[in-house]
């Protein structure tokens, strides 16, 4: 059993195609969720993002996952959490889920498949999770457009180099960028991740922020430690 212990919950990601990682923790810690009564996590994996949002909100949360092993782990992790009564894992593709529900969500989050033009990992499950063959950006945004409440928000973490490609797609679906957090692995490096927020209403101004993940000695930055202090057990 591979379990990660956080302050208020644990995550077993054994057998999951994508393991608990910094991207998921960043999204779970940063996404604005206090306003949301309902949250959808697209490609929930082990459920780490959904669990972090459950800790930070009072919302009802649904995690949709295509991979069967990951779905079972998410269901297990949800069920063993303090918020099990308001968390639900669904084994389905986003496309099929969209076709079978009339639900809408105040907040939709995703740490989606990427590496669309890179090498293909040999392991089939990892290939599906890391590449946009089963869920491309266009399918993700089309689904979000249907499932997002009128005043809802879509928040996505992705490689920085994919930022403009995603924005070009959201523009075609009447979802408009209103916030961008650019994440630098170290101060002297270029940004390698971005957390982007979209909504239906066009913003007057786009909020752009920056964050450095690690110091030069490879320790976590004060900013990262501050935003994750409610989760990591080693932080007081």
Beta strands, then each sheet from edge to edge (+ up, - down):
strand 1: 3-5
strand 2: 10-12
strand 3: 38-42
strand 4: 60-65
strand 5: 87-91
strand 6: 105-110
strand 7: 148-159
strand 8: 176-184
strand 9: 191-199
strand 10: 207-212
sheet 1: 1+ 2-
sheet 2: 5+ 4+ 3+ 6+ 7+ 9- 8+ 10+
end
